């Protein structure tokens, strides 16, 4: 038996139960992630319910030609990218800032209480949170507009304004996800050697200096990995969040790829057309992930692979 084979057998005998724990995870990805990829063939067919996927006629790239010549395509692509860029610029740094602030708290019960309050929105459905956001921003009964009126300002129709709707979208996203996003950063900060802070304090470095020269470099690799994942979702805003907040008056800025696929594919029964759109979305997302991962590795950080 070759040395490599003996080493593999030895590792299997030692960790076989750990490998067996991977079986449900592997089955999940095979059944729900890889097998459905066979359905992407619909993008090259004129899918008909009566004939099924394999019985429907081939049309080549006709669905893609129809997609790229559609005016709606460029509107939803613009909206999807803009909302993701807003989230990347304004929402991505918030968990980092929150984690830095929580890390400086020394009263444990107060720190845990704040963490619990920050985590709660993450576990609530967007159906519930969307209703809360709409109620808070209501021009007649909302708390936000009530405060504005106290200062003599006019009520703002947040949910009906093409300018304020993206602001409300990003703000609600921060409210739901920022607190939960601090978990990874706090875990990364916990792994930083405390002696580094003690040495910096002895050299006269204040809190801001310690954060800049010790804490931020210590979590840089975590930030890089999460940035790669965030860019990988650049073509996917998510369905529930947008669908819970959008309405007909802000369709020009609120219609994104996920809601367009639902309206045209599920409601409009244009399965082949929306499958082509989904395939395009996946290919662009893959290119973005690979490109950003290469960039991160070129900068000396550890990427996803």
N, C-alpha and C positions, 0 to 999 in steps of 0.2 A: 504494500500500500504506500502510495506516495506521501511525502511529508505534509503537503497541503491538504490532502484528504484526511489524514490522521488528525491534523489540527482542527478541521471542520467537525469531524466526529467527536472530538474531545469537547469542543465548544458546544455542540448540540447536547451531549450528555450532561454538561454542566448547566446549560440555560434552557433546556427543552420546555420547561413549564412557562418561561417567559415568552418563548416563541409561540407557544400554544395560545397565549393571551392575545396575540396578534391576529389569530384566525378570524374572530368576529369583525375586527376592523378591516381586514383584507376583504372579507366577504361583502361588507357594507360598500366599500369603494368599487368592487367589481360589479355588484348588482345594481347599485344606484348611480354610479358615476361612469363606468366604462361601457357596460352593456347598452345604456341609453344612447351612447354615441353612435350606434348603428342607425339610429333614427335620423342622423344628419344627412342621410342619403335623400331625404325628402326635399332638401334644398335644390337638388338636381332633377326633380320630378314635378309633374303636375298632380299633386296628391288628391285622390278622390276617396272618400270614405267607403264607398261601395266596393272599390277594387283593392283597397289596402295599400300599404307602402310598396310592396314588391310588385303588385299588379298595376300600379299607376304608371302612365307613360313617362319616358325620359324626356326632358326638355333642355338638358345641358345647362348652360349658364343664363338661360332666359330670366330666371328669378332674380339673379344678381343684376342683370341689365335693367330690369324693372325697378329694382331697389335703388341703384345708383342714379337713375334718371328721375327719381321721384323727388319732388320738392320737400315733402314731409321728412325724408331721410336726413337731409342736411339740417333741418330744424331740430329734430330729436337728437341728432349727433351733437349739435352745438349746445343744446340744453344739458345733455348728459355730461359733456366735458366741462362746461362752465360750473355746474353744481359740484362736480368732483374737484375742480380747481379751487373753488371757494372753500370746500371742506378741507382740502390739503393745506391751504394758506391759513385759514382761521381756526379750524377745528383740530388739526393734527397737533399743534403745539400746546393746546390746552391741557391734556393729560400730563404732559411733561412738567408744566408749570405747577399744576395741582400736586403732582408727586413730590416736587421740590419743596413745596410749602408744607405738605404733610410730613415729609421726612425731617423737617426742622422742629416739629412739635415734640415736646418732651413729656407732656401729660398724657399717659397711655389711654385713660378712659375717654378723654376728650378726642384724642386722635381716632379711636375706634368708633366713637359715636359719629364723627364727621364722615368717616369712611362708609359707614352703614347708610347714612343719608344720601351720600353720593352714589352708592351702588344701586339703590332701590329702583330708580327709573329704568335701568337696563333690563330688569326682569318684568317690566310691564309691556304689554302689547302696544303696537303703534295704533291700533284701533282705539284703545283707551287714551293713550298719550295724545293722539291726533285730536280727539274730542276736547281734551283739556287745553291744548294749545289754541284751538279755535275759540273756545270759551274765554280764555284769558285775553285774546287779541280782538274780541268782538268790539266793534265801534260803539255799540250802545250799552252793553252790560259788562264788558271786559275790564279787568283790573288795570291793565296797562293804559288803556285810554282814559280810565277814571283818574289815574295819576296825571296824565297829560292835561286833562281838563282842569285839575287843581292848579296847575301852573299857567293856565290861560291859553293853552295850545289847542289847536283843532284836532278832532278825532281822526285817526289814521285807519284806513281800511286795509289792514295788513294782508288779509287773505284775498283781496280783490285787486291789489296793486301789483303790476308787473315788476316794480322796483322793490317793494317790501316783501313780496312772497319769497324770493331767494334768501333774503335776510332772515325771515322767519324759519325757513327750512334749515339753514345752517345753525341758527340759534337753538332750535329744537333738537337737532342732531347732537350738538354739544351738551345740552341738558341731559340727554339720555345716555350718551356713551362716554363722556369725559371722565366721570368718576370711576367707571369700571375699567377704563383704559389705564388707570394709574397702577393697577395691580402688577403688571409686568415691570414697570419702571421702579416701583418700590422694591420689588424682588431683586432687581439689578443693583439698586442702591444698597440693599442689605448685604451684598457680597463685597462691597468696597471695604478695604482694610481700615478700621478705625484709627490705627496709628498714623495714617496719612493726615487725618484731620488734626490729631494731637501735634504732629510735627509742624503742620502749617500754622496752628495757633501759637506755638512757641516762637515761630518766625515772625509773628505779628500779623498774620493774615486774618482779615475779618470774615464774616459769614459769606458775603458776596464773593470774595476772593476764593474761599474754599469751594463754593458751588461752581465757580467758573473753572478752576484749575484741578479740582478733584472729582466732584460729583458728576458734572457733565461729561468729562472724558471717560469716567467709569461706566456710564450708561450709553456711550456712543454706539457700541455694537448693537445694542438692543434697539436704539432709535433707527439705525440703518436697516435692520431686518424688518421692522414695522413699516418703514418708509417704502421698502420694496413691495410689501403686501398691500399697502395703501395705493401705490401706483398701479399694481395689478388689478385693482378694482376701479380703475379710472373709467372703464367703459360700462360700469354697472353701478348705478346709484342705489339700486334696491327698489322693490316694488311697494311694499307695505307703507313705507314712510311717505313716498310721493303720493300714492293713491289715497292715503288718509287725509292729506292736506290740499290736494289739487281740486280745482273746480273749473267750470267752463270759461270763466272770465280771465284766467291766467294760463290757459292752455299754451299760449305762445312761449312761455318760459318754463312751464311745469310738465309738459309732455316729454317724457324721456323714453329710452329704448325699452325698458321693462314694461311701462304702462302702454306703450305703442304696440308691443308684442301681444299684450293682453287684449287690447281693443281690436286689433286687426286679426290676430291669430285665433284667440279663444272665442271672442264675441263675433268677429267677422268671418270666421272659418277659413281664413287664408293661411293654411298651415305651411305650405311650401314657401310662401313669400316670407313669413316671419322666421322660418327655420333658416333661410338664407341670411336674414338679418342677425340671428343668433350665432351662426357660424362665423360671420364677419366680426361680430363682437368678440368672440372667443379668440380668433386669430390675432386681432389687434391687442387684446389683453396679454396673450402669450408673448408677443413681441415686446410689449412694454416691460413685462416682468424680467425677461431675459436681458434686455438692454440696461435697465436700472440695476439689476444684479451685477452685470459686468462692470458698470460704472462704480458701484460701491466697492467691488473687489479691487478695481484699479486704484481707488483712493486708500487702499490698505485696510479696509474693514472686511469682516467675515460676512459673506452674503448667505443666501439661502442654500447654496450648493457651491 
